[in-house]
Amino acid sequence: MERITSIIVLIFVCTTNAFIPQTYNCRFEKKHISLCSDNNDVEEMRQRLETLIDKDGDGGTDQEISQVSSPPLMSSIGREIRKAEIALMKELEYCDEATSELWNLWYSERGPEATRELESIEKLMNDRSQWREVERRLKALMKKHSIYWVEPVNRLATLYYLEGRFEESKALCRVVLEQKPWHFGAISGIVMVCASLEQVLEARHWAAHRLPPIPPEGTTNNRRSEWVKRAVDDAQNALLEEEGRLKSAFGRQQDHEGQEQQAGIDEQEDSWQ
């Protein structure tokens, strides 16, 4: 009986790690993706996510829910976070240590208070009796910060996978990857979800885009370099798109900081977006 229990615990831990690695293990499977869905598919996923967030009727006005489909303008801090993310991804060409730093960065994208709440929720994930509470609190974070902070979405995808809610988990993974195509945790998750749904071809598609391992010393690995280059290009293009949105909203980019408060962006509360 002890051996069976140990096997069950091991399976649970490995499943959880498919979506997010533990801090003591920085070497894990990572993949790059190229989204094969069109804009209609993405919009449908967002609408499904809106329903998921509010399906329990635990509060939230129509206006709050509608904000899920409207990405917030990137603030000055948000721009610096994206630049730091790009710098860390470049380091992946030569080492895996940057993965843990990327996880820390993704967890902290909405500031210290939100980070502490997400870490508190994370501690409950190993207790099956707390899963209902985990779902409620993750949805609350998603209502407050929208799907454009992807880590609560990623954690909810993990929870739904553990509960056997594979279609919902897959939809959430796709939402994460639409925002961050380089998110290796969500890629690992969607591979497992597709496998559980017996969607063999799609599982192979995602698995084929994993980050190649670092080659032995003295050898070369162009596939590794190519993966990093694609991921960095994706992130840089996303940054350029956000800056383009700022220019459209405020005119000259240098006017952005002086007009944030006019647009309702409070540096004390929302500057982490």
C-alpha positions in Angstrom: 0.0 0.0 0.0 2.9 2.4 0.8 4.4 1.7 -2.6 1.1 2.4 -4.4 0.6 5.6 -2.4 4.1 6.8 -3.4 3.4 6.1 -7.1 0.2 8.1 -6.9 2.0 11.0 -5.3 4.8 10.8 -7.9 2.3 10.9 -10.8 0.5 13.9 -9.2 3.8 15.8 -8.8 4.9 15.1 -12.4 1.6 16.1 -13.7 1.7 19.4 -11.9 5.2 20.0 -13.1 4.1 19.7 -16.7 2.5 23.1 -16.4 4.9 24.7 -14.0 8.3 23.4 -12.8 9.3 23.4 -9.1 12.1 25.8 -8.2 14.4 23.0 -7.3 14.4 21.6 -10.8 15.2 24.0 -13.6 15.8 21.4 -16.3 12.6 20.3 -17.9 10.9 20.0 -21.3 10.3 23.3 -23.1 8.7 23.9 -26.5 8.2 26.7 -29.0 4.9 27.0 -30.8 3.4 28.6 -33.8 -0.3 29.0 -33.1 -2.3 27.3 -35.8 -5.6 28.9 -34.8 -7.1 31.9 -36.6 -8.4 35.0 -35.0 -12.0 33.6 -34.8 -10.6 30.6 -32.8 -8.8 32.9 -30.4 -11.9 35.1 -29.9 -14.0 32.0 -29.2 -11.5 30.9 -26.6 -11.7 34.2 -24.9 -15.4 34.1 -24.8 -15.3 30.6 -23.3 -12.9 31.9 -20.7 -15.2 34.8 -19.8 -17.9 32.2 -19.2 -15.5 30.1 -17.1 -14.5 33.0 -15.0 -18.1 34.0 -14.1 -19.9 30.7 -14.4 -20.2 30.3 -10.6 -22.0 33.6 -10.2 -19.6 34.7 -7.5 -19.8 38.4 -8.4 -18.4 40.7 -11.1 -20.4 43.1 -13.2 -20.8 42.8 -17.0 -18.3 45.6 -17.3 -15.7 43.7 -15.3 -16.2 40.6 -17.4 -16.1 42.5 -20.7 -12.6 43.8 -19.8 -11.3 40.3 -20.3 -11.4 40.8 -24.1 -9.8 44.2 -24.0 -6.0 44.1 -23.4 -4.7 46.8 -21.1 -2.3 49.3 -22.5 1.3 48.5 -21.5 2.7 50.8 -18.9 6.3 51.9 -18.4 6.9 49.1 -15.9 5.2 46.6 -18.2 7.6 47.6 -21.0 10.6 47.0 -18.8 9.3 43.6 -17.7 8.9 42.6 -21.4 12.5 43.7 -22.1 13.8 41.7 -19.1 11.8 38.7 -20.4 13.5 39.0 -23.8 16.9 39.2 -22.2 16.3 36.1 -20.2 15.1 34.2 -23.3 18.3 35.0 -25.1 20.2 33.3 -22.3 18.3 30.1 -23.0 20.6 29.5 -26.0 23.5 28.6 -23.7 21.9 27.5 -20.4 18.7 26.4 -18.7 19.2 28.4 -15.6 17.2 31.3 -17.0 14.0 29.2 -16.9 13.6 29.7 -13.2 14.2 33.4 -13.6 11.5 33.5 -16.3 9.0 31.8 -13.9 9.8 34.3 -11.2 9.3 37.1 -13.7 6.0 35.7 -15.0 4.7 35.3 -11.4 5.6 38.9 -10.5 4.2 40.7 -13.5 1.3 42.3 -11.5 3.3 43.3 -8.5 4.2 42.0 -5.0 0.6 41.7 -3.7 -0.6 39.7 -6.7 2.5 37.5 -6.5 1.9 36.7 -2.9 -1.7 35.7 -3.6 -0.7 33.5 -6.5 2.0 31.8 -4.4 -0.5 31.3 -1.6 -2.9 29.6 -4.1 -0.1 27.5 -5.4 0.5 26.0 -2.0 -3.1 24.7 -2.0 -2.7 22.8 -5.3 -1.4 19.7 -3.6 -4.5 19.4 -1.4 -7.3 17.9 -3.4 -9.8 19.1 -0.7 -8.8 22.7 -1.5 -9.3 22.5 -5.3 -12.7 24.3 -5.2 -11.1 27.2 -3.2 -8.1 27.2 -5.6 -10.5 27.6 -8.5 -12.4 30.4 -6.8 -9.3 32.4 -6.0 -7.7 32.0 -9.4 -10.8 33.2 -11.0 -10.8 36.2 -8.7 -7.2 37.0 -9.8 -8.3 36.7 -13.4 -11.2 39.0 -12.9 -9.0 41.6 -11.3 -6.0 41.4 -13.7 -7.6 40.0 -16.8 -6.3 37.1 -18.9 -3.4 39.2 -19.9 -1.6 38.1 -16.8 -1.2 34.6 -17.9 0.0 32.8 -14.8 -3.4 32.5 -13.1 -4.8 31.2 -16.4 -1.9 28.7 -16.5 -2.6 27.5 -13.0 -6.3 27.2 -13.7 -5.4 25.0 -16.7 -3.3 22.9 -14.4 -6.2 22.5 -12.0 -8.7 21.6 -14.7 -6.2 19.0 -16.1 -5.9 17.4 -12.6 -9.7 17.3 -12.4 -10.0 15.6 -15.7 -11.6 18.7 -17.4 -9.5 18.4 -20.4 -11.3 20.5 -22.9 -11.4 23.4 -20.5 -7.8 23.0 -19.7 -6.9 23.0 -23.3 -8.8 26.2 -24.0 -6.9 27.9 -21.1 -3.5 26.6 -22.4 -4.4 28.1 -25.8 -5.2 31.5 -24.2 -1.9 31.5 -22.4 0.0 30.6 -25.6 -1.8 33.2 -27.6 -0.3 35.8 -25.3 3.1 34.1 -24.8 3.9 31.7 -27.6 7.2 31.0 -25.8 5.5 29.8 -22.5 7.2 26.4 -22.1 5.0 25.5 -19.1 1.7 25.9 -21.1 3.2 24.0 -24.0 4.1 21.0 -21.8 0.5 21.2 -20.4 -1.2 21.3 -23.8 0.8 18.2 -24.9 -0.5 16.3 -21.9 -4.0 17.5 -22.4 -4.1 16.6 -26.1 -2.7 13.1 -25.2 -5.5 12.7 -22.6 -8.0 13.7 -25.2 -6.5 11.1 -27.6 -5.7 13.9 -30.0 -2.6 12.2 -31.2 -1.7 14.4 -34.2 -2.2 17.6 -32.2 -0.1 16.3 -29.3 2.7 15.4 -31.7 2.4 18.9 -33.3 3.0 20.6 -30.0 5.6 18.1 -28.8 7.6 18.6 -32.0 8.2 22.2 -31.1 10.0 21.6 -27.8 13.2 23.5 -27.0 16.1 21.2 -28.0 18.5 20.3 -25.2 21.8 22.1 -24.8 24.4 20.2 -26.9 27.4 18.7 -25.3 30.5 20.9 -25.0 32.4 21.3 -28.2 29.4 20.5 -30.4 26.8 22.7 -32.1 23.0 22.6 -32.0 21.4 24.9 -34.6 17.9 23.7 -33.6 18.4 25.2 -30.1 19.6 28.5 -31.5 16.7 28.6 -33.9 14.2 28.0 -31.2 15.6 30.9 -29.1 15.7 33.2 -32.1 12.0 32.5 -32.9 11.0 33.0 -29.3 12.9 36.3 -29.0 11.4 37.5 -32.3 7.9 36.7 -31.1 8.5 38.6 -27.9 10.0 41.6 -29.6 7.2 41.7 -32.1 4.7 41.6 -29.3 6.5 44.5 -27.7 6.4 46.5 -30.9 2.7 45.8 -31.2 2.1 47.1 -27.7 4.1 50.2 -28.4 2.1 50.7 -31.6 -1.1 50.6 -29.6 0.3 53.2 -27.2 1.1 55.5 -30.1 -2.4 55.1 -31.4 -3.9 55.8 -28.0 -1.7 58.7 -26.9 0.0 60.0 -30.0 3.8 60.3 -29.5 5.3 57.6 -27.4 7.2 60.0 -25.2 3.8 61.5 -24.1 2.8 58.1 -22.7 4.0 58.5 -19.2 2.5 61.9 -18.8 -0.9 60.7 -20.1 -1.2 57.4 -18.1 -3.2 59.0 -15.4 -5.4 60.7 -17.9 -6.2 57.3 -19.4 -7.0 55.9 -15.9 -3.7 54.1 -15.5 -2.6 54.6 -11.9 1.1 54.0 -11.4 0.4 52.8 -7.8 -2.1 50.1 -8.8 -2.1 49.2 -12.4 1.4 50.1 -13.5 2.4 46.4 -13.4 0.2 45.6 -16.4 
